[in-house]
Amino acid sequence: MKQMLINAVHHEQKRMAVVDEGKLIEYNIQMAIREPITGNIYKGTVMKVERGLQAAFVNHGGKKDGFLPLRDVSPEYFGEGKDNGKEGNSRPRHSLKVGQTVLVQVLREVGERKGALLTTYISLPGRYLVLLPNKPGGGISRKIEDEEDRKRLKALVEQIKVEEDAGFIVRTAGMNRTKQELSRDYQHLWRLWKEIVKRAETTCAPALIYQESDFGVRSVRDYYTSEIQEILVDEMDTFRKVRAYCKAVSPRTMRIIKLYKDKVPLFDKFQLEDQIKAIYQERVELRSGGHIVISPTEAMITIDVNSGKASHKRNVEETAFKTNLDAAEEIARQLRLRDLGGLIVIDFIDMMDRKNVAEIEKAFKKAMSVDRARVQLAHISKFGILELSRQKKQSTIQEISYTACPHCRGTGTRPSLEYAALGALRKITTQAVKGTYAAFRVTLPAPVADYLLNHKRNELAGLESTYDMSIHICGSPDMTWDEIRIETTIKETPAEMPVEPERQPAAMEREAGTEMEEGAPPALEADRTAKKPEERHEEHAGQQPEGPAKKGRRRSRHRRRRSGAKKAEQKAPEETEHAPGAVVAVEAAPVPALRPETGLPAAVPPSTEPATPAAEKGPRGDRNDLLKLLQQAFDPED
C-alpha cells in the first residue's frame, strides 16, 4: 500500500515522503530559511538587453538579476512588431527596452553563480491541468503514451470551454478523470489568473505577485496519484489547508486525508529516518553487493557503478549484467529522491553481449517512466556510458539541507598543516622584503600558528633581524586553514637629519680613540686633527733628521699645537670632517726603540710641555702619566 506522509510539525523544516510497503520512493523537503521560488510570478524591470546573448536581465527583486531569453518573451511585449510581418515568425528585433516592466515567472532557482531563469509564458499548475493564460491551444502530457488514452483526452479537451488566448495541458493525474473534474480544475486556475493580473496592474516593479502554494498543498498537487491510498498529516493547520484544496479540486480525495495524532514522530513510525540519511551519502549500496557512487559537479552529475562484493559463479559477464540491472533501478530511484537535474552520465560495468546492453537500457527506461520530471535518454555507448538529461526545476535535496563547509568550500578536502604554514610564511616574507614596515601582527588558524612558532622560529627571527622589524604570530580557532590576516605598522621616517659623510678607516680609528681616551690632553686631541696636504708640506719643508738616533725615521708632518689648538676644538664637527671620498695621508710617527731587558722606551726626548701638576694625580694620575709619556714619544722636535 502506498502512503503519503506530510511532516509539518516544525515550521523551520517541512518534509513529504511517499512510501510503498515501507520503502521510500519519493521525498521532498522545504527549509524556512531557503524557500523555493520556482513557479513564483514577479513584476520586474528590464535592466539590460544583451543582443549577443539574445537575452535580457530583469530585476525581479532578488539578489541577482534574472536571466530572460528573448525566445521566451511573449508577443505582447514585442513593441515594434514582428519580423517580416508573417504570422508564426514572431521573433522581435527590438522586443524589449531598458526600463520596460514585464510579468515573469521563475523556471529555475538562483544558483551560486547564476541568476534565476525567467520566462514571460506563465503557467499555473493545477491538480489535473496546467493553465497557459497567454499561450492559446491545448495539449496532453507527453508522459501519457497510450494512443487510446490520448484520443479520449483530446475529445474531453475539445468539450471544455476555454477563454480566448488561453490554453491548458492535461497532466498525467488527469488521465482517468471526467469532463466535470477537468472543467472544475480549469475554472479554479482561471480565477487565480485573474487575481494575478489585477494585482500586477496595481503594483510597482519589482514585486512578488504570486507565490507558490503551501508546502502541504503543493505536495498533494504534485505527488498524489490514484495509487496512493492514504495521506497522513501531523500538523493541524497544514491538514486544514490540504482538505480545503482537495475540496475545491477533487472532493473524493478528502476521504483519504487523515490527521496523525500518535506520540511517536510520523517518520519514525514508518522507519524512514535511516533511508533519508542515506540520500545525502555519496555511496549507495546495492542488493547484489555492488555499489554506486554519485558525484555532482558544475557541468554534470557523474554516477559510477562498481561490482564491489558482488560475484556470480558462472562468469564475469553475468556478474556485470546482474549488478548493472540492480543499479539501473536504484539510480532511477536516487534521481527522484535527490531531485538531481541537468546532464547526467552513468558509467555502467562493461558488458560484451549486446543483448545484455539492450536489457539494461530497457530496464532503466522503465524505471525512469514514473519520474515526474522530463527526461531524455540516449543509448549505452561502446564504452559503457549512458547519457541522459533530466529537467531541473529547483535546488537539489542536498543543496536545500546542507551548507558548504567553510574550510573545504564543498571540495571535501582542506590544505595540510605544512602546506598552510608554508603558504603563510611566504606571504609574510613577501610583505617583509618591502622594507617599509616596522611591525607585523599576523593572525592565523591556531594549528598553523603553532606550527610556525615551533618549526619556523629561526626563519621568522631572520626576517626580523634582516629587515629591522618585529613579527607577532597569533592563533584564532575560528579561521579557515587557508586564511591569513596581516596587520602592519609602517616605519616612521625621521625628520631630515644631516647625512654623515663617508669616512676613511684612519679617520674612524682616530675618532674612536678620542672617545675612549676621556683624559687625553688637549694637545693630543689637536694632533689628531687632520691638516690639508698643502699646509703640511709648507710647515715641514726643509726639516732634516737630527742626530743618529733618528736615523731611518720619517719626518712627521704633524705640528705641535700652539695657539691654534683651542681654535680647532671650537670648530663644528662637520668642519673638521673630510669630504666624502677624500684620501687623507697620515704618516706614522717615529716609534722609539725598546730596551731588551725591560721592554721600555730606550731614550725619550725631553718634553717642552709643562709638567702635569701633582694635584691631577689621583684616580686618573697614572693614566695621565701614560698619556704624557706617549705624547713625548710621538711629538717631533722643532
Order of alpha helices (4+ residues) and beta strands (2+ residues): beta-beta-beta-beta-beta-beta-beta-beta-beta-beta-beta-alpha-beta-alpha-beta-alpha-beta-alpha-beta-alpha-alpha-beta-beta-beta-alpha-beta-alpha-beta-beta-alpha-alpha-beta-alpha-alpha-beta-beta-alpha-alpha-alpha-alpha-alpha-alpha
